[in-house]
């Protein structure tokens, strides 16, 4: 199975997001090790959560678009429903 340039682009984008999330988690760890204030730790943890929610929404969107949308460019009821679902997913993970 070969990957298309679009799939490679999406893969790179997801990997970059994971690396940013890892960096944010490392920052949480450093704050704990440094005995930073609770508010500082919580602020960084909340940023991690937001980044992870964005990552999850992106993976769900990619899955929906890859497996449920007609790649021929036709805009039928199924495509419309998939696009609406993507919007719902993004609004849920905001």
N, C-alpha and C positions, 0 to 999 in steps of 0.2 A: 504494500500500500504506500503510495507516494503522497506527500503533503503538498498542497498548493501554496503558492506564495502568500495568499490571504491567510491560510491556516498558520503558516510560519510567522506571519506578522502578528497574529492574535496570540500565538504561543509566546513570542518575545515580549509582547505587552503584558501578558499575565505573569511571566517570570519577573519582569521589572517591578510589578506591583507586589509580588511576594517578597522580593528583596527589600523593598521599602518598608513593608510590614515587619520583616525581620529586624531591620534597623530600628524601627520604633519600639519593638519588644526589647531589644538590647538597651534602648534608652530607659525603659521602665526598670530593667534590671539594675542599671547603673544608679538610677535614682534611689532604689531601695538600698543598694549597697552603700550609698553615700549618706544614708539616713535623711533623705530629703523629706520635706513636709508631705503630709498626707495629700494635700491639695495638689502638689506638684506631681505626685505619683498617679493620683486619680486623673488629672488632666492628660497625662501621657497615655494612661490606659484607655481613656475615652477616645483619644486620637487613634489608638490601635484598633479599637472596636469599630470606629467609623471606616478606617481603611479596610478592615476585614469585611465589613458589610458591603463596601463598594466592590471588593474582589468577588464576593459571592454573587452579587447582582450581575457582574460582568460575565461570570461563568454561566449563570442561568441564561442570560441573554444570548450568549454564543450558542448554547445548546438549543434553545428555542429556534433561533434563526437557522442553524445548521440542519436541524431535523424536522422542522415543521413548516418552514417557508419554502415555497416553490422557487427553485433557483432559476427558472426560465424567465423570471421578471414579471410573470402574470400577477396581477393584484386581485386575488379572489377572496372569498369570505374567510378562508383558512389563514391566508396571509394577514388579513385585517385583524383577525382574532389573535394571531401570534404577536402582532405589533402592539395590540392593546395589552396583552399579557406582559410584554416587556415593559411597558409603561407602568403597569401595576407593580411589577417586581422592583423597578427603580424607585417608585414612590414609597414602597414598603421599607426598603433598605436605606432611605435617606435619614 
